[in-house]
Protein backbone atom coordinates (compact mmCIF):
# COMPACT_ATOMS: atom_id res chain seq x y z
CA UNK A 1 0.00 0.00 0.00
CA UNK A 2 2.90 2.36 0.68
CA UNK A 3 3.74 2.25 -3.01
CA UNK A 4 0.54 4.21 -3.67
CA UNK A 5 1.94 7.25 -1.87
CA UNK A 6 5.24 9.08 -2.14
CA UNK A 7 7.36 9.72 0.93
CA UNK A 8 10.99 10.62 1.40
CA UNK A 9 13.12 7.48 1.14
CA UNK A 10 14.61 7.94 4.61
CA UNK A 11 11.22 8.42 6.27
CA UNK A 12 11.47 5.29 8.43
CA UNK A 13 15.02 6.05 9.59
CA UNK A 14 14.13 9.69 10.23
CA UNK A 15 11.06 8.74 12.26
CA UNK A 16 12.98 6.10 14.21
CA UNK A 17 15.67 8.63 15.12
CA UNK A 18 13.06 11.12 16.37
CA UNK A 19 11.33 8.43 18.41
CA UNK A 20 14.64 7.32 19.94
CA UNK A 21 15.50 10.91 20.89
CA UNK A 22 12.06 11.51 22.40
CA UNK A 23 12.22 8.23 24.32
CA UNK A 24 15.65 9.12 25.74
CA UNK A 25 14.38 12.55 26.84
CA UNK A 26 11.27 11.10 28.54
CA UNK A 27 13.37 8.50 30.36
CA UNK A 28 15.83 11.19 31.47
CA UNK A 29 12.98 13.28 32.87
CA UNK A 30 11.47 10.28 34.63
CA UNK A 31 8.22 10.34 32.65
CA UNK A 32 8.69 6.74 31.47
CA UNK A 33 11.14 3.93 32.15
CA UNK A 34 13.23 1.97 29.68
CA UNK A 35 10.61 -0.80 29.85
CA UNK A 36 7.58 1.38 29.02
CA UNK A 37 7.99 1.38 25.24
CA UNK A 38 8.60 -2.38 25.14
CA UNK A 39 5.43 -2.91 27.18
CA UNK A 40 3.38 -0.81 24.76
CA UNK A 41 4.84 -2.56 21.73
CA UNK A 42 4.13 -5.96 23.24
CA UNK A 43 0.55 -4.86 23.90
CA UNK A 44 -0.06 -4.16 20.22
CA UNK A 45 1.88 -7.21 19.03
CA UNK A 46 0.17 -9.76 21.25
CA UNK A 47 -3.13 -8.38 22.59
CA UNK A 48 -4.56 -5.66 20.35
CA UNK A 49 -4.29 -5.96 16.59
CA UNK A 50 -5.71 -7.34 13.34
CA UNK A 51 -5.65 -10.88 14.71
CA UNK A 52 -8.63 -9.87 16.87
CA UNK A 53 -10.44 -8.48 13.85
CA UNK A 54 -9.76 -11.70 11.94
CA UNK A 55 -11.37 -13.73 14.73
CA UNK A 56 -14.43 -11.47 14.69
CA UNK A 57 -14.81 -11.65 10.90
CA UNK A 58 -14.29 -15.41 10.76
CA UNK A 59 -16.99 -15.90 13.39
CA UNK A 60 -19.33 -13.66 11.38
CA UNK A 61 -18.65 -15.78 8.30
CA UNK A 62 -19.56 -19.05 10.00
CA UNK A 63 -22.40 -17.70 12.16
CA UNK A 64 -24.89 -15.44 10.34
CA UNK A 65 -26.75 -14.68 13.59
CA UNK A 66 -23.50 -13.44 15.14
CA UNK A 67 -22.93 -11.30 12.05
CA UNK A 68 -26.37 -9.72 12.52
CA UNK A 69 -25.61 -9.03 16.19
CA UNK A 70 -22.20 -7.64 15.27
CA UNK A 71 -23.69 -5.08 12.89
CA UNK A 72 -26.55 -4.23 15.26
CA UNK A 73 -24.46 -3.81 18.43
CA UNK A 74 -20.77 -4.25 17.74
CA UNK A 75 -19.34 -3.95 21.29
CA UNK A 76 -21.94 -6.34 22.70
CA UNK A 77 -21.27 -8.96 19.99
CA UNK A 78 -17.49 -8.67 20.40
CA UNK A 79 -17.92 -9.24 24.13
CA UNK A 80 -19.30 -12.71 23.32
CA UNK A 81 -15.88 -13.80 22.07
CA UNK A 82 -12.93 -14.75 24.22
CA UNK A 83 -10.75 -11.82 23.24
CA UNK A 84 -8.21 -9.98 25.42
CA UNK A 85 -9.45 -7.49 27.97
CA UNK A 86 -9.39 -3.89 26.84
CA UNK A 87 -11.21 -4.30 23.53
CA UNK A 88 -13.25 -1.20 24.33
CA UNK A 89 -10.18 0.84 25.25
CA UNK A 90 -7.04 2.03 23.46
CA UNK A 91 -8.88 3.55 20.49
CA UNK A 92 -11.56 0.87 20.57
CA UNK A 93 -14.26 3.08 22.03
CA UNK A 94 -17.56 2.99 20.19
CA UNK A 95 -16.52 0.50 17.50
CA UNK A 96 -19.08 -0.22 14.79
CA UNK A 97 -19.00 -2.87 12.07
CA UNK A 98 -20.48 -2.67 8.58
CA UNK A 99 -20.81 -5.72 6.36
CA UNK A 100 -20.03 -5.97 2.67
CA UNK A 101 -22.60 -7.63 0.43
CA UNK A 102 -22.79 -8.55 -3.27
CA UNK A 103 -24.32 -5.15 -4.03
CA UNK A 104 -22.50 -3.00 -1.43
CA UNK A 105 -18.82 -2.38 -0.71
CA UNK A 106 -17.81 -0.42 2.38
CA UNK A 107 -14.75 1.79 2.78
CA UNK A 108 -13.43 3.22 6.05
CA UNK A 109 -11.68 6.60 6.23
CA UNK A 110 -11.14 9.40 8.72
CA UNK A 111 -11.35 12.81 7.11
CA UNK A 112 -10.44 14.74 10.27
CA UNK A 113 -7.38 12.89 11.48
CA UNK A 114 -6.67 9.16 11.76
CA UNK A 115 -9.31 7.67 14.07
CA UNK A 116 -9.03 3.93 13.78
CA UNK A 117 -10.21 0.88 15.79
CA UNK A 118 -6.79 -0.24 17.04
CA UNK A 119 -8.03 -3.32 18.97
CA UNK A 120 -9.29 -4.97 15.77
CA UNK A 121 -7.06 -3.45 13.08
CA UNK A 122 -3.82 -2.65 14.85
CA UNK A 123 -2.01 0.64 14.41
CA UNK A 124 -3.05 2.69 11.35
CA UNK A 125 -0.67 2.61 8.36
CA UNK A 126 0.95 5.79 7.09
CA UNK A 127 -1.24 6.03 4.02
CA UNK A 128 -4.45 5.96 6.08
CA UNK A 129 -3.35 9.22 7.70
CA UNK A 130 -2.22 10.76 4.43
CA UNK A 131 -4.28 13.89 3.59
CA UNK A 132 -4.44 12.86 -0.05
CA UNK A 133 -6.01 9.50 0.77
CA UNK A 134 -8.40 11.02 3.31
CA UNK A 135 -9.71 13.69 0.95
CA UNK A 136 -9.77 11.72 -2.30
CA UNK A 137 -11.38 8.64 -0.77
CA UNK A 138 -14.25 10.82 0.41
CA UNK A 139 -14.70 12.47 -3.00
CA UNK A 140 -13.91 9.67 -5.43
CA UNK A 141 -13.80 6.34 -3.58
CA UNK A 142 -14.18 4.19 -6.69
CA UNK A 143 -11.15 5.77 -8.34
CA UNK A 144 -9.07 5.46 -5.18
CA UNK A 145 -9.99 1.80 -4.75
CA UNK A 146 -9.01 1.15 -8.36
CA UNK A 147 -5.59 2.64 -7.60
CA UNK A 148 -5.32 0.22 -4.69
CA UNK A 149 -5.92 -2.59 -7.17
CA UNK A 150 -9.56 -3.15 -6.24
CA UNK A 151 -11.94 -2.69 -9.17
CA UNK A 152 -15.46 -2.42 -7.77
CA UNK A 153 -18.09 -3.02 -10.47
CA UNK A 154 -20.28 -0.04 -11.34
CA UNK A 155 -23.35 -1.98 -10.24
CA UNK A 156 -21.96 -2.24 -6.70
CA UNK A 157 -22.64 0.71 -4.41
CA UNK A 158 -19.67 2.07 -2.47
CA UNK A 159 -20.44 3.40 0.99
CA UNK A 160 -17.81 5.52 2.73
CA UNK A 161 -17.81 5.56 6.53
CA UNK A 162 -16.00 8.42 8.26
CA UNK A 163 -14.46 7.33 11.55
CA UNK A 164 -14.19 9.74 14.47
CA UNK A 165 -13.62 9.70 18.20
CA UNK A 166 -17.34 8.94 18.54
CA UNK A 167 -17.52 6.00 16.12
CA UNK A 168 -14.63 3.86 14.88
CA UNK A 169 -15.72 1.76 11.92
CA UNK A 170 -14.43 -1.50 10.50
CA UNK A 171 -15.63 -3.71 7.64
CA UNK A 172 -16.78 -7.30 7.64
CA UNK A 173 -15.60 -8.35 4.15
CA UNK A 174 -17.46 -10.94 2.14
CA UNK A 175 -16.42 -14.52 2.67
CA UNK A 176 -14.29 -15.72 -0.28
CA UNK A 177 -15.78 -18.32 -2.58
CA UNK A 178 -14.62 -21.90 -2.19
CA UNK A 179 -14.11 -21.74 1.57
CA UNK A 180 -17.01 -23.90 2.71
CA UNK A 181 -14.72 -26.64 3.96
CA UNK A 182 -12.38 -24.40 5.95
CA UNK A 183 -12.37 -24.25 9.72
CA UNK A 184 -12.90 -21.01 11.57
CA UNK A 185 -9.18 -20.83 12.34
CA UNK A 186 -8.34 -21.34 8.67
CA UNK A 187 -10.77 -18.59 7.71
CA UNK A 188 -9.01 -16.18 10.06
CA UNK A 189 -5.90 -16.45 7.90
CA UNK A 190 -7.84 -15.01 4.95
CA UNK A 191 -8.74 -11.79 6.76
CA UNK A 192 -6.35 -8.84 6.36
CA UNK A 193 -6.39 -5.35 7.88
CA UNK A 194 -6.85 -3.95 4.37
CA UNK A 195 -9.99 -6.07 3.87
CA UNK A 196 -11.36 -4.79 7.19
CA UNK A 197 -10.70 -1.24 6.00
CA UNK A 198 -12.38 -1.82 2.66
CA UNK A 199 -9.38 -1.11 0.42
CA UNK A 200 -9.13 -4.83 -0.43
CA UNK A 201 -11.15 -8.01 -0.28
CA UNK A 202 -10.38 -11.06 1.82
CA UNK A 203 -7.72 -13.41 0.52
CA UNK A 204 -8.75 -16.28 -1.68
CA UNK A 205 -8.51 -19.74 -0.14
KOLVO-501470 format. One record per residue (C-alpha): residue number from 0; chain; x negated, y, z. Coordinates in steps of 0.02 Angstrom, whole numbers, plus 50000, padded with zeros to 5 digits. Last residue first. Layout:
BEGIN
NUM  A  X  Y  Z
...
This chain:
BEGIN
204  A  50425  49013  49993
203  A  50438  49186  49916
202  A  50386  49329  50026
201  A  50519  49447  50091
200  A  50558  49600  49986
199  A  50456  49759  49978
198  A  50469  49944  50021
197  A  50619  49909  50133
196  A  50535  49938  50300
195  A  50568  49760  50359
194  A  50499  49697  50193
193  A  50343  49802  50218
192  A  50319  49732  50394
191  A  50318  49558  50318
190  A  50437  49411  50338
189  A  50392  49250  50247
188  A  50295  49178  50395
187  A  50451  49191  50503
186  A  50539  49070  50385
185  A  50417  48933  50433
184  A  50459  48959  50617
183  A  50645  48950  50578
182  A  50618  48788  50486
181  A  50619  48780  50297
180  A  50736  48668  50198
179  A  50850  48805  50135
178  A  50705  48913  50079
177  A  50731  48905  49890
176  A  50789  49084  49871
175  A  50715  49214  49986
174  A  50821  49274  50133
173  A  50873  49453  50107
172  A  50780  49583  50207
171  A  50839  49635  50382
170  A  50781  49815  50382
169  A  50722  49925  50525
168  A  50786  50088  50596
167  A  50731  50193  50744
166  A  50876  50300  50806
165  A  50867  50447  50927
164  A  50681  50485  50910
163  A  50710  50487  50723
162  A  50723  50367  50578
161  A  50800  50421  50413
160  A  50890  50278  50326
159  A  50890  50276  50136
158  A  51022  50170  50049
157  A  50984  50103  49877
156  A  51132  50036  49779
155  A  51098  49888  49665
154  A  51168  49901  49488
153  A  51014  49998  49433
152  A  50905  49849  49476
151  A  50773  49879  49611
150  A  50597  49865  49542
149  A  50478  49842  49688
148  A  50296  49870  49642
147  A  50266  50011  49765
146  A  50280  50132  49620
145  A  50450  50058  49582
144  A  50499  50090  49763
143  A  50453  50273  49741
142  A  50558  50289  49583
141  A  50709  50209  49666
140  A  50690  50317  49821
139  A  50696  50483  49728
138  A  50735  50624  49850
137  A  50712  50541  50021
136  A  50569  50432  49961
135  A  50488  50586  49885
134  A  50485  50684  50047
133  A  50420  50551  50165
132  A  50300  50475  50038
131  A  50222  50643  49997
130  A  50214  50695  50180
129  A  50111  50538  50222
128  A  50168  50461  50385
127  A  50223  50298  50304
126  A  50062  50301  50201
125  A  49952  50290  50355
124  A  50033  50131  50418
123  A  50152  50135  50567
122  A  50101  50032  50720
121  A  50191  49868  50743
120  A  50353  49828  50654
119  A  50465  49752  50789
118  A  50401  49834  50949
117  A  50339  49988  50852
116  A  50510  50044  50789
115  A  50451  50196  50689
114  A  50466  50383  50703
113  A  50334  50458  50588
112  A  50369  50644  50574
111  A  50522  50737  50513
110  A  50568  50641  50356
109  A  50557  50470  50436
108  A  50584  50330  50311
107  A  50671  50161  50302
106  A  50738  50090  50139
105  A  50891  49979  50119
104  A  50941  49881  49964
103  A  51125  49850  49929
102  A  51216  49742  49799
101  A  51139  49573  49837
100  A  51130  49618  50021
99  A  51002  49702  50133
98  A  51040  49714  50318
97  A  51024  49867  50429
96  A  50950  49856  50603
95  A  50954  49989  50739
94  A  50826  50025  50875
93  A  50878  50150  51009
92  A  50713  50154  51102
91  A  50578  50044  51029
90  A  50444  50178  51024
89  A  50352  50102  51173
88  A  50509  50042  51263
87  A  50662  49940  51216
86  A  50560  49785  51176
85  A  50469  49805  51342
84  A  50473  49625  51399
83  A  50410  49501  51271
82  A  50537  49409  51162
81  A  50647  49263  51211
80  A  50794  49310  51104
79  A  50965  49365  51166
78  A  50896  49538  51206
77  A  50874  49567  51020
76  A  51064  49552  51000
75  A  51097  49683  51135
74  A  50967  49802  51065
73  A  51039  49788  50887
72  A  51223  49810  50921
71  A  51328  49789  50763
70  A  51184  49746  50645
69  A  51110  49618  50763
68  A  51280  49548  50809
67  A  51318  49514  50626
66  A  51147  49435  50603
65  A  51175  49328  50757
64  A  51337  49266  50679
63  A  51245  49228  50517
62  A  51120  49115  50608
61  A  50978  49048  50500
60  A  50933  49211  50415
59  A  50967  49317  50569
58  A  50849  49205  50670
57  A  50715  49230  50538
56  A  50741  49418  50545
55  A  50721  49426  50734
54  A  50569  49313  50736
53  A  50488  49415  50597
52  A  50522  49576  50693
51  A  50432  49507  50843
50  A  50282  49456  50736
49  A  50286  49633  50667
48  A  50214  49702  50829
47  A  50228  49717  51018
46  A  50157  49581  51130
45  A  49991  49512  51063
44  A  49906  49640  50951
43  A  50003  49792  51011
42  A  49972  49757  51195
41  A  49793  49702  51162
40  A  49758  49872  51086
39  A  49831  49959  51238
38  A  49728  49855  51359
37  A  49570  49881  51257
36  A  49601  50069  51262
35  A  49621  50069  51451
34  A  49469  49960  51493
33  A  49338  50098  51484
32  A  49443  50196  51607
31  A  49565  50337  51574
30  A  49589  50517  51633
29  A  49426  50514  51731
28  A  49351  50664  51643
27  A  49209  50559  51574
26  A  49331  50425  51518
25  A  49436  50555  51427
24  A  49281  50627  51342
23  A  49218  50456  51287
22  A  49389  50412  51216
21  A  49397  50575  51120
20  A  49225  50545  51045
19  A  49268  50366  50997
18  A  49434  50421  50921
17  A  49347  50556  50818
16  A  49217  50432  50756
15  A  49351  50305  50711
14  A  49447  50437  50613
13  A  49294  50485  50511
12  A  49249  50302  50479
11  A  49426  50265  50422
10  A  49439  50421  50314
9  A  49270  50397  50231
8  A  49344  50374  50057
7  A  49451  50531  50070
6  A  49632  50486  50047
5  A  49738  50454  49893
4  A  49903  50362  49906
3  A  49973  50211  49817
2  A  49813  50113  49850
1  A  49855  50118  50034
0  A  50000  50000  50000
